[in-house]
Structure formats: C-alpha cells, structure tokens
C-alpha cells in the first residue's frame, strides 16, 4: 500500500481540527443516549471520520485523491516493468 507524506503544517492543522469546536459539535450531534461510548471518550479518541472531516474542512479531499491516484499509477507502472 502506498504511503502518503504530509507536511508538518498539515499535521498541525489536523491537530487543531481535533481540538476544534466544530469537531466537538459534530460528536455531540452524532452521540445518542445509550451509546456504549461516552461523548468524552469519543472526544479523546481519533477516528477515520475525523481524518475525512478534516480533509473536507481544509479542502484537502481533492488533494488526497490526486496523491492516491499518482501513487497508484506509479505502482502500476512499476508492476508492469517487473
């Protein structure tokens, strides 16, 4: 599986998103009474949805798709030469 590299600025931005009021509001809106995981625990943990929401929040989804397409293309080219 290809690895994607992110800059320190991008990772800092993701960290700020994890601490943001927007993320807290999303968790609060999605949480239901009787949910086996408390709101507090959901806020402490990091989920795939957080990564995807951050990409939307920062407009990174298209950039990520382009990176993945590039890496997939490079692996296909490499595999064809083997």
N, C-alpha and C positions, 0 to 999 in steps of 0.2 A: 504494500500500500504506500503510495507516495506521501511524503511528509511536506507540510506547508510551513514555511517560516513566517513569523510575524515580527514586526519591529517592536522595540521597547515602548514606543509611543502607542502602538495599537494595543499591546497588553495592558498598559496603564489605563487606556480608555476602557477596556473591558473591566478592569478592576473598579474603575469609577462607576461603570454601569451596575456592577454587582452591589454597590453601596447606594445606588440612586433611589430616590423616592419613586421613580417610575417602576422600578423592579418591585419595590415593596408593595406598591399599589396593585401591580399585576398579581402578585402572590395573594394578597388579601382578597382580590376579586375572584380568584380561582378556588380559594380554600372553602371547603364546605364543612359544616358542623358534623362531627363524627368521622372526619378524615383521620386515618390512622397516623398521619404525620402532622404534627402541630405546625402552626404558622411560623413559630420561632425556629423550629428545626428546618423548615423549608427555606427560611432566610439565611440560615447558616450554611446550607449545602449549595453546591453549584451543579446545575443540570444542563443537559444538551440544549434544552429550550432557552436557557439563559444565553448560551453562545449564539443561537439563531436569532433571538430577540435583539441582542447587541448588534449583530450584523445588519438587521433591519434598521435599528436605531441610528447606527452610524453610516448607513448606506453602503455597507460592505458586502451585501449578499451577491451583487453582480461581480464584484472584485473576486470574491471567493470562488464563484462558479468559473470565472475566467482562469484563475490559478489551477483549479482542479482539471479543467479541460486541457490546459497546457501540459500539466504533469501526465495526464492520461495519454496525451498524444506522444509525449517523449517516451513513455514506457512502451507504447505500441511500436514506435519506430525501433526502439532497442530490441524488442522481442522479434521483430521481423528480420533483424540482422543476425540473430543468434542461430 
